[in-house]
C-alpha cells in the first residue's frame, strides 16, 4: 500500500492524542498525590504484538518498559485473552515489571474477535505493602520485603471483576482507598483509549489502519538511525557513582561504554557494581528504559515514541549486577540507579555531542516517604521531589524542573497539608547552589516537612552528597544534597540512602535539600550582567558573585562595580586562580 505522508502524520498524531488523553484521565481521576500531583505514571498504546505505538507525555523512564512487560503478558496468556478482559501485574522478574509500586493495568483492544492493540498504563502506587510505609524499603535484602508481588493476572475476565484479586490488594496495602482508587483511574483510561483507538479503524478501515501502524514503526526506526548516524563513530566511556548505603556508605560505581557504529549503537554496562542486598537494583526492563530515555533526549528530530526507535540500540548489562539483578534482588528504590545510569550515559554522550548535552543535574527524583497513623486511620505520604538541570550549552541550567528521565512534578504544598498530618515549613530555592560556569547550573531546592502526627516512619531515597553533580567544559560542580532532622535544633544529618527507617515524632522537622546542578564552561567567561541578574533573583549572593565569578556587586538596588570587577578579574588572571 502506498503511504501518504500527510495521512501518516495525522494517524501518528491521533495515536499520540489517545495516549495523552489516557494520561489526563489518570491525572484527573487518581486518588493519591504521587499519581495525581507528582504524575509518576505513564500511558501507552501498543499494537497487536505489544509494541508501543505512542506514549503519553508523562515519565520517560517508563518509555522502554512497556515492550518487555507486554511480551511477558502475551506469552503467558497466548490464546486465552477475551474481549473485556483486564490484566494487572507488577513483578519485575516474572512479569517484565520495574518494581513493585509500579502496577500495570492493561486492556486488550478487539476488532471483532481479533486483537488489534492494547491500552496500557503503569502507575507508582502510594503503597503495595512491605516492611515500610510507601514500599520504598531500601533496607530490604530481597524483593519479598518490598511488598505484594503480582504476576500477570486477570483483574477482570470478560468484563467481570475477579474479586479475589481485589480482596488481596485491599488487604495487603496500608491505604487501600488510594491504591484501589488509582487502579480504577487506570482502568478508566484504558476504557476510553479502547474507544478512541477503534475510532481509527472505523474511519480508515482495517487494512489501511494496519498498514499505517506498520509504517509508524518503520518511520521511527528510519529517523532513529538517521540521528545515530550523525554521532561520530567511536567508543565513549564514562563512570558515575551512587554515594552508597546507610551510615557507612561505600561508592557504588555505574560504568558505561557507548559504542557508536554507523547508524546503530551498543550501550554496554559491563563493569558496573554487582547487585547489592538492598533495594536499589535496577531490573533489566528499567535499565533498557533508562538507556533509551538518555539517547532519545539528544535526538533533535521528532522521532515517534514507538518501540521501533529502539531497534538500532542494543543494551547489554551483566547478569547479577546492579543494572541487571537476579531474582530475588530487591529493587523498590531502583529509580536512583536508573537516574544514575542516565547521568552516566549523558556523560558519555557529552564527549560525542558536546553541543547537545548539559552538565549534570540534581540526580533524579528524591523519594521522601512518611507513614503512620493519625486520628485513628493510616496515612502514607510519598513524593518524588524534583529538581534542576546542569548548565546547558547555550543557556543556564533550569531550576524547579524534573529530571530528563522523569517528567514529573512536586506535590503542591496545599495538597500535602490537606491530605496528610504534615506542615511544609519551607519550600525555597537555595542561593549559591548552582555550579558556577559560563552557563550556571540550576539552583537547589529545599523543603522542610514538620510532622503533626504523634509518630511516623521516614524513609529516604536520595543521592549526590559525596559525588555532587559534575560540571562540563571547565564548569564547577553543584552543591551536595542534604537530609537533616530538626535543622534548627539538634541538626542530625541522615544518610542519602536510609537502610533503617527513621522514626519521627510530633513537631520533628525533616529537611531535604537537593543537589545543585553543575556548571558548564569557565565561570570567568560569564557575562557580569548575568551575574547581576542572578544576585537580583537571589540565585547567587553578593559574596558568591565575587568568589565564584569575580564580579563585585554593590549598593541598593544592586549594581556592578565595574572598576572593582575589572581589577579583581585581572588579579585572578595573573595569579592563575579560577573561581571555585
LOVO-627296 format. One record per residue (C-alpha): residue number from 0; residue in three letters; y, z, x. Coordinates in Angstrom, 1 decimal. Example, Ala and Ser with C-alpha at 12.3 -4.5 7.8 and 13.67 -1.06 7.14 Angstrom:
// residues 2
   pos   code       c2       c3       c1
     0    ALA     -4.5      7.8     12.3
     1    SER     -1.1      7.1     13.7
This chain:
// residues 580
   pos   code       c2       c3       c1
     0    UNK      0.0      0.0      0.0
     1    UNK      3.4     -0.9      1.3
     2    UNK      5.6      2.2      1.8
     3    UNK      9.2      2.1      0.6
     4    UNK     11.2      4.4      2.9
     5    UNK     13.6      5.4      0.2
     6    UNK     10.8      6.4     -2.1
     7    UNK      9.2      8.3      0.8
     8    UNK     12.3     10.3      1.3
     9    UNK     12.5     11.0     -2.5
    10    UNK      8.9     12.3     -2.7
    11    UNK      9.3     14.3      0.6
    12    UNK     12.4     16.0     -0.8
    13    UNK     10.7     16.6     -4.1
    14    UNK      7.9     18.5     -2.3
    15    UNK     10.5     20.5     -0.4
    16    UNK     12.1     21.4     -3.6
    17    UNK      8.8     22.6     -5.1
    18    UNK      8.2     24.8     -2.1
    19    UNK     11.8     26.1     -2.2
    20    UNK     11.5     26.8     -6.0
    21    UNK      8.4     28.8     -5.2
    22    UNK     10.4     30.8     -2.7
    23    UNK     13.2     31.5     -5.1
    24    UNK     10.8     32.7     -7.8
    25    UNK      9.1     35.1     -5.4
    26    UNK     12.6     36.5     -4.3
    27    UNK     13.8     36.9     -7.9
    28    UNK     10.6     38.4     -9.2
    29    UNK      9.4     40.7     -6.4
    30    UNK      9.5     44.4     -6.7
    31    UNK      9.7     45.6     -3.1
    32    UNK     12.7     45.3     -0.7
    33    UNK     10.6     43.9      2.1
    34    UNK      9.8     40.8     -0.1
    35    UNK     12.8     40.6     -2.4
    36    UNK     15.6     41.5      0.0
    37    UNK     14.2     41.1      3.5
    38    UNK     12.4     37.9      2.4
    39    UNK      9.3     38.5      4.5
    40    UNK      7.2     35.9      2.8
    41    UNK      6.5     32.2      2.7
    42    UNK      5.6     29.5      0.3
    43    UNK      4.0     26.1      0.8
    44    UNK      2.5     23.1     -1.0
    45    UNK     -0.7     21.8      0.5
    46    UNK     -2.7     18.6     -0.2
    47    UNK     -6.3     18.5     -1.4
    48    UNK     -7.6     19.1      2.1
    49    UNK     -5.4     22.2      2.5
    50    UNK     -2.9     20.5      4.9
    51    UNK      0.7     21.7      4.4
    52    UNK      2.9     19.0      2.9
    53    UNK      6.1     21.1      2.6
    54    UNK      7.1     24.7      3.2
    55    UNK      9.8     26.8      1.6
    56    UNK     12.9     27.9      3.6
    57    UNK     11.6     31.3      4.5
    58    UNK      9.6     32.5      7.5
    59    UNK      8.9     30.0     10.3
    60    UNK      6.2     32.3     11.8
    61    UNK      4.1     31.6      8.8
    62    UNK      4.6     27.8      9.4
    63    UNK      1.3     27.2     11.2
    64    UNK     -0.7     29.8      9.4
    65    UNK     -1.5     28.1      6.1
    66    UNK     -3.8     25.5      7.6
    67    UNK     -6.2     27.9      9.2
    68    UNK     -6.2     30.1      6.0
    69    UNK     -6.8     27.1      3.8
    70    UNK     -9.7     25.8      6.0
    71    UNK    -11.4     29.2      5.7
    72    UNK    -10.8     29.3      1.9
    73    UNK    -12.0     25.7      1.2
    74    UNK    -15.1     26.2      3.4
    75    UNK    -16.1     29.4      1.6
    76    UNK    -15.6     28.0     -1.9
    77    UNK    -16.5     24.3     -1.5
    78    UNK    -17.9     23.1     -4.8
    79    UNK    -17.1     26.5     -6.5
    80    UNK    -13.4     26.0     -7.5
    81    UNK    -12.4     25.6    -11.1
    82    UNK     -9.1     24.9    -12.9
    83    UNK     -7.0     28.1    -13.3
    84    UNK     -8.8     29.9    -10.5
    85    UNK     -6.6     32.1     -8.3
    86    UNK     -7.5     33.3     -4.8
    87    UNK     -6.5     36.4     -2.8
    88    UNK     -7.2     37.3      0.9
    89    UNK     -5.6     38.8      3.9
    90    UNK     -8.2     39.3      6.7
    91    UNK     -7.4     37.6     10.0
    92    UNK    -11.0     37.4     11.2
    93    UNK    -12.9     36.1      8.2
    94    UNK    -10.2     34.5      6.1
    95    UNK     -7.7     33.0      8.5
    96    UNK     -5.0     35.6      7.8
    97    UNK     -2.4     37.0     10.1
    98    UNK     -2.5     40.8      9.5
    99    UNK     -3.5     42.9      6.5
   100    UNK      0.0     43.4      5.0
   101    UNK      0.3     39.6      4.6
   102    UNK     -1.5     38.9      1.4
   103    UNK     -2.1     35.3      0.4
   104    UNK     -2.2     34.2     -3.2
   105    UNK     -3.4     30.6     -3.6
   106    UNK     -3.9     28.4     -6.7
   107    UNK     -5.8     25.1     -6.7
   108    UNK     -4.0     22.2     -8.5
   109    UNK     -6.2     20.0    -10.5
   110    UNK     -5.6     16.5    -11.9
   111    UNK     -8.4     16.2    -14.5
   112    UNK    -11.5     17.5    -12.6
   113    UNK    -10.2     16.6     -9.2
   114    UNK     -8.3     19.0     -6.8
   115    UNK     -5.1     17.3     -5.7
   116    UNK     -3.3     20.1     -4.0
   117    UNK     -2.9     23.8     -3.5
   118    UNK      0.1     26.1     -4.3
   119    UNK      0.1     28.7     -1.5
   120    UNK      2.1     31.9     -0.9
   121    UNK      1.9     34.7      1.6
   122    UNK      4.0     37.9      1.4
   123    UNK      4.3     41.0      3.6
   124    UNK      3.4     43.8      1.2
   125    UNK      5.0     47.2      1.2
   126    UNK      1.7     49.0      1.8
   127    UNK     -2.0     48.0      2.0
   128    UNK     -3.4     51.4      2.8
   129    UNK     -4.5     52.6      6.2
   130    UNK     -3.5     55.6      8.3
   131    UNK      0.3     55.4      7.9
   132    UNK      2.7     54.5      5.1
   133    UNK      3.7     50.9      5.3
   134    UNK      0.4     50.0      7.1
   135    UNK      2.2     49.4     10.4
   136    UNK     -0.2     51.6     12.4
   137    UNK      0.5     50.8     16.0
   138    UNK     -1.9     53.6     17.0
   139    UNK     -4.8     52.1     15.1
   140    UNK     -7.6     51.4     17.6
   141    UNK     -9.2     48.8     15.4
   142    UNK     -8.5     46.9     12.1
   143    UNK    -10.3     49.4     10.0
   144    UNK     -7.5     51.9     10.3
   145    UNK     -4.9     49.4      9.2
   146    UNK     -5.7     49.1      5.5
   147    UNK     -7.6     47.1      3.0
   148    UNK     -9.5     44.1      4.3
   149    UNK     -9.8     41.2      1.8
   150    UNK    -12.0     38.2      2.4
   151    UNK    -11.2     35.2      0.3
   152    UNK    -11.9     36.3     -3.3
   153    UNK    -11.2     35.1     -6.8
   154    UNK     -8.4     37.2     -8.3
   155    UNK     -8.6     35.1    -11.5
   156    UNK    -11.6     33.0    -12.5
   157    UNK    -10.8     30.1    -14.9
   158    UNK     -7.6     32.0    -15.9
   159    UNK     -9.3     35.4    -16.5
   160    UNK     -8.4     38.4    -14.3
   161    UNK    -11.3     39.6    -12.1
   162    UNK    -10.4     43.2    -13.0
   163    UNK    -12.4     44.9    -10.2
   164    UNK    -10.2     43.3     -7.6
   165    UNK     -7.1     44.5     -9.3
   166    UNK     -8.6     48.0     -9.6
   167    UNK     -9.5     48.1     -5.9
   168    UNK     -5.9     47.0     -5.0
   169    UNK     -4.3     49.6     -7.2
   170    UNK     -6.5     52.5     -5.8
   171    UNK     -6.1     51.7     -2.1
   172    UNK     -2.3     51.3     -1.7
   173    UNK      0.3     54.0     -1.8
   174    UNK      2.8     52.2     -4.1
   175    UNK      0.7     50.2     -6.5
   176    UNK      3.6     49.3     -8.8
   177    UNK      5.4     47.5     -6.0
   178    UNK      2.3     45.9     -4.5
   179    UNK      0.9     44.6     -7.8
   180    UNK      4.4     43.5     -8.9
   181    UNK      4.8     41.5     -5.7
   182    UNK      1.4     39.9     -6.2
   183    UNK      2.4     38.9     -9.8
   184    UNK      5.6     37.3     -8.3
   185    UNK      3.4     35.2     -6.0
   186    UNK      1.3     34.2     -9.0
   187    UNK      4.3     33.2    -11.0
   188    UNK      5.5     31.0     -8.1
   189    UNK      2.1     29.3     -7.8
   190    UNK      2.1     28.6    -11.6
   191    UNK      5.5     26.9    -11.5
   192    UNK      4.6     24.9     -8.4
   193    UNK      1.5     23.6    -10.1
   194    UNK      3.6     22.2    -13.0
   195    UNK      6.2     20.6    -10.7
   196    UNK      3.5     19.2     -8.3
   197    UNK      1.7     17.5    -11.2
   198    UNK      5.0     16.0    -12.5
   199    UNK      5.0     13.8     -9.3
   200    UNK      1.6     12.4    -10.4
   201    UNK      2.9     11.8    -13.9
   202    UNK      6.0     10.0    -12.6
   203    UNK      4.4      7.8     -9.9
   204    UNK      0.7      7.6    -10.8
   205    UNK     -2.3      8.9     -8.8
   206    UNK     -2.7      6.0     -6.3
   207    UNK      1.0      5.9     -5.4
   208    UNK      1.4      9.6     -5.1
   209    UNK     -1.7     10.0     -2.9
   210    UNK     -0.5      7.1     -0.7
   211    UNK      2.9      8.8     -0.1
   212    UNK      1.4     12.1      0.6
   213    UNK     -0.7     10.5      3.3
   214    UNK      2.4      8.8      4.7
   215    UNK      4.3     12.1      4.9
   216    UNK      1.6     13.3      7.3
   217    UNK      1.8     10.1      9.4
   218    UNK      5.6     10.2      9.4
   219    UNK      5.7     13.9     10.6
   220    UNK      3.3     13.1     13.4
   221    UNK      5.3     10.0     14.5
   222    UNK      8.6     12.0     14.6
   223    UNK      7.0     14.9     16.4
   224    UNK      5.5     12.5     19.1
   225    UNK      8.9     10.8     19.5
   226    UNK     10.6     14.2     20.0
   227    UNK      8.0     15.3     22.5
   228    UNK      8.3     12.0     24.4
   229    UNK     11.9     12.9     25.2
   230    UNK     10.8     16.0     27.1
   231    UNK     10.3     15.3     30.8
   232    UNK      6.7     15.3     31.8
   233    UNK      5.6     18.4     33.8
   234    UNK      4.3     21.9     33.7
   235    UNK      6.8     24.6     32.8
   236    UNK      5.7     28.3     33.2
   237    UNK      7.3     31.5     32.0
   238    UNK      6.4     35.1     31.7
   239    UNK      7.8     37.8     29.4
   240    UNK      6.6     41.3     28.8
   241    UNK      6.2     43.8     25.9
   242    UNK      7.6     47.1     27.2
   243    UNK      4.4     49.0     26.5
   244    UNK      2.8     51.5     24.1
   245    UNK      3.7     55.1     23.5
   246    UNK      5.3     57.7     25.7
   247    UNK      3.8     56.3     29.0
   248    UNK      4.3     52.6     28.5
   249    UNK      2.8     50.0     30.8
   250    UNK      4.1     46.5     30.6
   251    UNK      2.0     44.0     28.7
   252    UNK      2.6     40.5     30.1
   253    UNK      2.7     37.4     28.0
   254    UNK      2.3     34.2     30.1
   255    UNK      2.6     30.6     29.1
   256    UNK      2.1     27.2     30.8
   257    UNK      3.7     24.3     28.9
   258    UNK      2.1     21.0     29.8
   259    UNK      4.1     18.0     28.7
   260    UNK      2.3     14.7     29.0
   261    UNK      3.8     11.7     27.3
   262    UNK      4.0     12.3     23.5
   263    UNK      1.8     15.4     23.4
   264    UNK      2.0     19.0     24.6
   265    UNK     -0.6     21.6     25.6
   266    UNK      0.5     25.2     25.4
   267    UNK     -1.8     27.4     27.4
   268    UNK     -1.5     31.2     27.1
   269    UNK     -4.0     31.9     29.8
   270    UNK     -3.1     34.9     31.9
   271    UNK     -1.8     36.9     29.0
   272    UNK     -2.9     40.6     28.8
   273    UNK     -6.3     41.4     27.4
   274    UNK     -6.4     42.7     23.9
   275    UNK     -5.4     46.3     23.5
   276    UNK     -6.7     49.3     21.5
   277    UNK     -3.5     49.3     19.4
   278    UNK     -2.1     47.3     16.5
   279    UNK     -0.2     44.6     18.4
   280    UNK     -2.9     42.0     19.0
   281    UNK     -2.0     38.5     17.7
   282    UNK     -4.8     36.7     15.8
   283    UNK     -5.2     33.1     16.7
   284    UNK     -3.6     31.7     13.5
   285    UNK     -0.4     33.7     14.3
   286    UNK     -0.4     32.6     17.9
   287    UNK     -0.5     29.0     16.7
   288    UNK      2.3     29.7     14.2
   289    UNK      4.4     31.2     17.0
   290    UNK      3.8     28.2     19.2
   291    UNK      4.7     25.7     16.5
   292    UNK      7.8     27.6     15.5
   293    UNK      9.2     27.6     19.0
   294    UNK      8.6     23.9     19.6
   295    UNK      9.8     22.9     16.1
   296    UNK     13.1     24.8     16.8
   297    UNK     14.0     22.5     19.7
   298    UNK     13.3     19.3     17.8
   299    UNK     16.6     17.5     16.9
   300    UNK     15.4     15.3     14.1
   301    UNK     14.4     16.3     10.6
   302    UNK     10.6     16.5     11.2
   303    UNK      8.8     17.3      7.9
   304    UNK      7.3     20.7      7.9
   305    UNK      3.8     19.3      7.2
   306    UNK      0.7     20.2      9.1
   307    UNK      0.6     16.9     10.9
   308    UNK      3.6     17.6     13.0
   309    UNK      1.3     20.0     14.9
   310    UNK     -1.3     17.3     15.7
   311    UNK      0.3     16.5     19.1
   312    UNK      0.5     20.2     20.0
   313    UNK     -2.7     21.7     21.5
   314    UNK     -2.7     25.5     21.6
   315    UNK     -5.1     27.4     24.0
   316    UNK     -5.5     31.1     24.1
   317    UNK     -8.2     33.0     25.9
   318    UNK    -10.7     34.9     23.6
   319    UNK    -10.4     38.6     23.9
   320    UNK     -6.7     38.5     24.9
   321    UNK     -3.7     40.0     23.1
   322    UNK     -2.9     36.5     21.9
   323    UNK     -6.4     35.8     20.6
   324    UNK     -8.3     39.1     19.9
   325    UNK    -11.8     39.5     18.9
   326    UNK    -12.9     41.3     15.7
   327    UNK    -12.2     44.2     15.1
   328    UNK     -9.0     44.2     17.2
   329    UNK     -6.1     46.0     15.5
   330    UNK     -3.2     43.6     14.6
   331    UNK     -0.9     45.3     12.0
   332    UNK      2.1     45.1     14.3
   333    UNK      1.2     41.7     15.7
   334    UNK      4.7     40.5     14.9
   335    UNK      6.1     42.0     18.2
   336    UNK      3.6     39.8     20.1
   337    UNK      4.4     36.7     18.1
   338    UNK      8.1     37.2     18.7
   339    UNK      7.5     37.7     22.4
   340    UNK      5.4     34.6     22.6
   341    UNK      8.3     32.6     21.0
   342    UNK     10.7     34.1     23.5
   343    UNK      8.3     33.3     26.4
   344    UNK      7.8     29.7     25.3
   345    UNK     11.6     29.3     24.8
   346    UNK     12.0     30.4     28.5
   347    UNK      9.6     27.6     29.5
   348    UNK     11.4     25.1     27.2
   349    UNK     14.7     26.0     28.8
   350    UNK     13.5     24.6     32.0
   351    UNK     12.7     21.3     30.4
   352    UNK     15.6     21.1     27.8
   353    UNK     18.4     23.4     29.1
   354    UNK     20.9     21.7     26.7
   355    UNK     18.9     22.8     23.6
   356    UNK     17.7     26.3     24.4
   357    UNK     19.7     29.6     24.1
   358    UNK     19.4     32.7     26.2
   359    UNK     17.1     35.4     25.0
   360    UNK     17.9     37.2     21.8
   361    UNK     17.2     40.7     20.4
   362    UNK     13.4     40.2     20.4
   363    UNK     12.5     39.7     16.8
   364    UNK     12.4     41.9     13.8
   365    UNK     12.1     45.6     14.3
   366    UNK     10.0     47.2     11.6
   367    UNK     11.0     50.7     10.5
   368    UNK      8.7     52.4      8.0
   369    UNK      9.3     55.7      6.3
   370    UNK      6.9     57.1      3.7
   371    UNK      6.1     60.3      1.9
   372    UNK      6.6     61.9     -1.5
   373    UNK      9.8     62.6     -3.3
   374    UNK     10.3     64.1     -6.8
   375    UNK      6.5     64.1     -7.3
   376    UNK      6.0     60.4     -6.5
   377    UNK      5.1     58.5     -3.4
   378    UNK      7.6     56.3     -1.6
   379    UNK      7.4     53.8      1.2
   380    UNK     10.4     52.2      2.8
   381    UNK      9.7     49.2      5.1
   382    UNK     12.3     47.0      6.6
   383    UNK     12.4     44.2      9.1
   384    UNK     15.7     44.8     10.9
   385    UNK     17.5     41.7     12.3
   386    UNK     19.4     40.9     14.9
   387    UNK     21.2     38.4     17.2
   388    UNK     20.7     35.4     19.4
   389    UNK     21.4     34.8     23.0
   390    UNK     24.3     32.7     24.2
   391    UNK     23.9     29.1     23.2
   392    UNK     24.5     26.1     25.5
   393    UNK     27.7     25.2     23.6
   394    UNK     28.8     28.4     21.9
   395    UNK     28.4     32.2     21.8
   396    UNK     25.3     33.8     20.5
   397    UNK     25.3     34.8     16.8
   398    UNK     25.4     38.4     15.6
   399    UNK     23.8     39.7     12.5
   400    UNK     21.3     36.9     12.2
   401    UNK     17.5     36.6     12.2
   402    UNK     15.1     35.6     15.0
   403    UNK     14.1     31.9     15.2
   404    UNK     10.6     33.0     14.1
   405    UNK     11.7     34.9     11.0
   406    UNK     14.3     33.5      8.6
   407    UNK     14.7     36.9      7.0
   408    UNK     17.4     39.4      6.1
   409    UNK     18.3     43.1      6.4
   410    UNK     18.0     45.0      3.2
   411    UNK     21.4     45.8      1.8
   412    UNK     22.5     49.4      2.1
   413    UNK     22.9     49.8     -1.6
   414    UNK     19.3     48.7     -2.2
   415    UNK     17.9     51.1      0.5
   416    UNK     19.7     54.1     -1.0
   417    UNK     19.0     53.2     -4.7
   418    UNK     15.2     52.9     -4.2
   419    UNK     14.4     55.5     -1.5
   420    UNK     15.3     59.1     -0.6
   421    UNK     17.3     57.7      2.3
   422    UNK     21.1     57.5      3.1
   423    UNK     22.4     55.0      5.5
   424    UNK     25.0     56.8      7.6
   425    UNK     25.8     53.9      9.9
   426    UNK     25.4     50.2      9.8
   427    UNK     27.5     48.6     12.5
   428    UNK     27.9     46.3     15.5
   429    UNK     27.7     47.8     19.0
   430    UNK     30.6     46.8     21.4
   431    UNK     29.8     45.6     24.9
   432    UNK     26.1     45.0     23.9
   433    UNK     26.1     41.1     24.1
   434    UNK     25.1     39.9     27.6
   435    UNK     28.2     38.6     29.5
   436    UNK     28.3     34.9     30.1
   437    UNK     30.4     31.7     29.7
   438    UNK     28.8     31.9     26.3
   439    UNK     28.4     35.6     25.3
   440    UNK     25.2     36.9     23.8
   441    UNK     25.2     38.1     20.2
   442    UNK     26.0     41.8     19.9
   443    UNK     23.6     44.5     18.9
   444    UNK     23.4     46.2     15.5
   445    UNK     23.0     49.9     14.9
   446    UNK     21.5     51.5     11.8
   447    UNK     21.3     55.3     11.1
   448    UNK     18.9     56.5      8.4
   449    UNK     19.2     60.0      7.0
   450    UNK     16.2     61.4      5.1
   451    UNK     16.9     63.3      1.9
   452    UNK     13.2     64.0      1.0
   453    UNK     11.6     67.1      2.3
   454    UNK      9.4     65.3      4.7
   455    UNK      8.4     61.7      5.7
   456    UNK      6.2     59.9      8.2
   457    UNK      8.1     57.5     10.5
   458    UNK      6.6     54.5     12.4
   459    UNK      8.5     52.0     14.6
   460    UNK      7.7     48.6     15.9
   461    UNK     10.4     47.6     18.4
   462    UNK     10.7     46.3     22.0
   463    UNK     13.1     45.2     24.8
   464    UNK     14.3     48.5     26.3
   465    UNK     12.7     48.2     29.8
   466    UNK     12.9     44.4     29.6
   467    UNK     16.2     43.6     27.7
   468    UNK     17.0     40.1     26.6
   469    UNK     17.3     37.8     29.6
   470    UNK     20.3     35.6     30.4
   471    UNK     20.2     32.0     31.4
   472    UNK     22.2     29.8     33.9
   473    UNK     23.9     32.8     35.5
   474    UNK     24.4     34.8     32.3
   475    UNK     23.7     38.5     32.3
   476    UNK     21.0     40.4     30.2
   477    UNK     21.9     42.0     26.9
   478    UNK     21.7     45.8     26.4
   479    UNK     18.4     47.5     25.7
   480    UNK     17.1     48.8     22.4
   481    UNK     17.0     52.5     21.4
   482    UNK     15.2     54.7     18.9
   483    UNK     16.7     58.2     18.6
   484    UNK     16.1     61.1     16.3
   485    UNK     19.3     63.1     15.5
   486    UNK     21.7     61.2     17.8
   487    UNK     24.5     63.7     17.2
   488    UNK     22.2     66.7     17.7
   489    UNK     19.0     67.1     19.7
   490    UNK     19.1     63.4     20.6
   491    UNK     15.4     62.9     21.0
   492    UNK     14.5     59.4     22.3
   493    UNK     11.4     57.8     20.9
   494    UNK      9.3     55.1     22.5
   495    UNK      9.7     51.5     21.4
   496    UNK      6.2     51.4     20.0
   497    UNK      5.0     54.7     18.5
   498    UNK      1.3     55.3     18.9
   499    UNK      1.6     58.6     16.9
   500    UNK      3.7     58.7     13.8
   501    UNK      6.8     60.8     14.0
   502    UNK      7.4     63.5     11.3
   503    UNK     10.9     63.7      9.9
   504    UNK     12.3     66.5      7.8
   505    UNK     15.2     66.7      5.3
   506    UNK     18.5     65.7      6.9
   507    UNK     16.9     64.3     10.0
   508    UNK     18.6     61.1     11.2
   509    UNK     16.8     58.2     12.7
   510    UNK     19.0     55.7     14.7
   511    UNK     17.7     52.3     15.7
   512    UNK     19.8     50.2     17.9
   513    UNK     18.7     46.6     18.5
   514    UNK     18.9     45.0     21.9
   515    UNK     21.9     42.8     22.6
   516    UNK     21.5     39.0     23.2
   517    UNK     21.5     37.6     26.8
   518    UNK     24.5     35.7     28.1
   519    UNK     24.5     32.0     29.1
   520    UNK     26.5     30.7     32.1
   521    UNK     28.7     32.5     34.6
   522    UNK     30.9     35.2     32.9
   523    UNK     33.8     34.2     35.3
   524    UNK     33.9     30.8     33.5
   525    UNK     34.6     32.3     30.1
   526    UNK     38.0     31.4     28.7
   527    UNK     40.2     34.6     28.8
   528    UNK     41.4     33.7     25.3
   529    UNK     37.8     34.0     24.0
   530    UNK     37.5     37.4     25.7
   531    UNK     40.8     38.5     24.0
   532    UNK     39.3     37.4     20.6
   533    UNK     36.2     39.5     21.3
   534    UNK     38.4     42.5     22.0
   535    UNK     40.3     42.0     18.8
   536    UNK     37.0     41.7     16.8
   537    UNK     35.7     44.8     18.7
   538    UNK     32.7     43.0     20.1
   539    UNK     34.0     43.8     23.6
   540    UNK     36.0     46.8     24.7
   541    UNK     39.0     46.5     27.0
   542    UNK     37.0     48.2     29.7
   543    UNK     34.2     45.7     29.1
   544    UNK     36.6     42.8     29.3
   545    UNK     37.8     44.0     32.7
   546    UNK     34.4     45.0     34.0
   547    UNK     32.3     42.1     32.7
   548    UNK     34.8     39.2     32.6
   549    UNK     37.6     40.1     35.0
   550    UNK     40.1     39.9     32.1
   551    UNK     42.8     42.6     31.7
   552    UNK     43.8     43.3     28.1
   553    UNK     46.9     45.4     27.5
   554    UNK     49.2     46.5     24.7
   555    UNK     49.1     46.6     20.9
   556    UNK     48.4     44.2     19.5
   557    UNK     46.1     43.3     22.3
   558    UNK     47.2     40.6     24.7
   559    UNK     46.1     39.2     28.1
   560    UNK     48.0     40.4     31.2
   561    UNK     47.9     37.0     32.9
   562    UNK     49.1     38.2     36.3
   563    UNK     46.7     41.2     36.5
   564    UNK     43.8     38.9     35.3
   565    UNK     44.6     36.3     37.9
   566    UNK     44.8     38.9     40.6
   567    UNK     41.5     40.6     39.5
   568    UNK     39.5     37.4     39.4
   569    UNK     40.9     36.4     42.8
   570    UNK     39.8     39.7     44.3
   571    UNK     36.3     39.3     42.8
   572    UNK     36.0     35.7     44.1
   573    UNK     37.0     36.8     47.6
   574    UNK     34.5     39.7     47.6
   575    UNK     31.8     37.6     46.0
   576    UNK     31.3     40.3     43.3
   577    UNK     30.2     39.0     39.9
   578    UNK     30.9     40.8     36.7
   579    UNK     27.9     43.0     35.7
